[in-house]
Amino acid sequence: MRHWINMKRFVFLLLPLSILLTPAAVGQTDSTAKPAKKINRYDSINHVHSPRTAAIRSAILPGWGQIYNKKYWKLPIVYGALGTCAGVFAYNLNNYQNTRFAYRVKYNMRVNRTDSALFSQIDPLLKPIDEESLRYYRDQFRRDIDYSVLFFLILWGLNVVDATVDAHLKSFDVGPDLSLQFKPGRSALAGTSGFSVVLKIGK
């Protein structure tokens, strides 16, 4: 008799535990829990890859933003363009200084009868050129210096724009959920039959 009473107590203790462990109860408990937030890899890229950082780095040092975007193939283009402008600037500056010196010496020799000792220091290519032509070449090279500086600054700015746009495109969705399809049939919008271009975004 005592054994039977002990068995009944044991069953009554197991019954609530068995109810809690049933699949329905477990599923009900899981359904009340908050679902895990799905991580979007594009949101992660957006958060980590900053267009502002790319722009600032390119503004500080040309090509740094392209390195940040991992677009290493653009570095020769950036430095080639800026290097060409720098070379043109150096060429124009050198010729401007030479023609200005030659013009000043010839002008002083004609008007003030001075600087004759400096005539030998004039570039040999400029010695046969008359005074008016030297003044014209001097002004021409001075203008070209300004243009080369302007183009250098423009190319520097384009380097910043390129890095910023590339950083923005890092977050552009090119995942498998995007699709472009051509479907034959009737278009309800146009009221005609033919081929339709369907762009599908998402599932």
C-alpha positions, 0 to 999 in steps of 0.5 A: 500500500505504501509502495502504491502511494509512493508511485502515485506521488512520483507520477504527480511530480512527473506530470507537470514536468512532462507537460512543460517538456512537450513539443507544443509547450516548447514551441509556445515558449519559443514563439514568445521569444523575440526573433533574432534580427537578420543581419544585412551584409549591405547594412554592415558595409554601409556602417563600416565603409564611410563615403565621408572617410573616403572623401577626407582621405582623398582630399588629404592625399590623392589616391588614399581614398581609392586605396580605402575603397580597394580600387588600386587600379585607379592609382596610376590614373590619379597620379598620372593625371596629377603628375602630368599637370605638375610636369606642365607647371614646372615646364611653364615656370622654368620658361617663364623665369628664363624669358622674364630674366632675358626680357628684363636684361634686354630692356635695361640694356636698351633703356637704362644702359645697364645689366650688360654684364648679365647678357651672357647669363641669358639662355642661348636660345633666347639671346637672338629673340627680340625684346617684344617677343620675349615679353609676349612669351613671358606673358604666355608662360605666366598664363599657362602657369595659372592654367596648369595650377587650375587643372591640377586643382580640378583633377584633385577635386575629381579624385575626391569625387571619384573616391566618394562615389565609389564608397557610396556604391560599396553599399549598392545591392548587387545580391542574388535577389536582384533580377532583370527579366524579359517577359512576352505577353500583354501589358495592362499598363500600355494596353498592347502585347509584346515584350516587357522588361521586369526588374525584380528586387527582393524575394 
